Amino acid sequence: MEFFGVRILGFNAETLRKVVLSLVVLALVMGVRALLGVVVGLGTGVSRRSIWTRKSIRLAFGGLSVLLLLSIWFDKPERFATFTGLLAGGIAFASQNAVQSMAGYFVIVFGKVFDLGDRIQIGDVRGDVLDIGLFKTTVMEMGVPNLLFPDPHSWVASRQYTGRVVTITNAEIFKQPTYNYTRNFNFLWEEMRLPLRYGTDVGRAEEIVLAAVREATTGIIQEGHRELENMRERYLIHAADLEPRAFVRLTDNWMELSVRFLVKTYGIREVKDVISRRILERFQEEGIELASATVELARVPPVEVRTEAARTASDEAPPAHH
């Protein structure tokens, strides 16, 4: 085939026919895929099911497009086998990370490591899963718990959004442990530690703390029992105590009263804020004081103070005779 008097190498009527046919196939496939995407989105809005349906449609039509294009361009089996072998070898050699990420995608999806909307941690990245792609996972980042703050990677001292969207390659699941906060059991055991002065009525302080915790977590324990029973049907786990518990530990400076309680994965900071305010209010009513790291003198030793005039008179006085 000639173009402005120049013969294009390898381009003939057969090649032109294949190009036109390929464009027609791609247009049809993309049109049908877009139409199905609109149909799926009608009346459902954004949900986990609709998102996965759209992803499945894209993958299915992407695979169909590749199959049709290969059928058009490689009409002889031996040519197709040669091309496939060279392509696979080149990809495996040049893009090992890409191959690992694709393998990670299938492990994540079919192994149910995590799903859209799950709260996870991979390495130093914590947050909610926004998207799971063929090569990467997108996460809405959250801050670190207060006990881990300050953190060089985060300025938010709580498990709340930082506003950053983080991308993780799917290959990371083969290299680092994956923590899932919401899979199968959408609850966490949280702890609060209160330093009490020695001499404080620990029993009364414990009653106040447990009452404040129970008031702020009403209904959570019943939900937790149901989800825990569902987990026991799938996994070999022992029964766990979901009721709030208080513990006392003696230190060099104070008595540490810690309380352990169950909370939902989301909204932990708000729950702890409510508990803290109620405890503080009732401690003030009962006259219970929290200890601090400041220095407190239990007994002041006697100190002799001498003025300049007294010291001069003492120096000039004659020594006493015995």
PyMOL commands that set and color helices and strands:
alter all, ss='L'
color gray80, all
select helices_A, chain A and resi 13-41+48-73+77-94+96-110+146-148+170-174+202-216+220-234+268-286+308-316
alter helices_A, ss='H'
color red, helices_A
select strands_A, chain A and resi 2-3+6-7+119-122+125-132+136-142+161-169+178-180+187-196+245-250+255-264
alter strands_A, ss='S'
color yellow, strands_A
deselect
rebuild
show_as cartoon
